[in-house]
Amino acid sequence: MGFWYTRTPLREFLHANDLANACVYLLEMDNPPDLVNLGGRSEISIKDLAKLVARCVGYEGEIIRGQTKPDGTPRKLCDTSIIRGLGWKPKYTIESGIRSAYDDFPKGLQSGKIRL
């Protein structure tokens, strides 16, 4: 498993089910805000994400970093204060989202919903 450069940039993730839940939440409001940002509100470094994915899928091999590519933006985090102020929050953590996606993958292949 390999990743670019230092693996220190921080990223935020949102599970697709949380995105769908937020959309329904907003659509059911009488007077929803015109614009909102959606995010998991939890940051993780690329390095820690690689370790988490490896742990979730049972990968025990080496994780290496490519030193020839740039890191990109050091931090990407959404300001979710508007939707959180309305009472919405995501249900999935980064780890539970990865585990859910990994566990659902074989089911998607069997049902034909996922094709390789």
Secondary structure, 3 states (H helix, E strand, C coil): CEEECCCCCEEECCCHHHHHHHHHHHHCCCCCCCCCCCCCCCEEEHHHHHHHHHHHHCCCCCCEEECCCCCCCCECCCCCHHHHHCCCCCCCCHHHHHHHHHHHHHHHHHHCCCCC
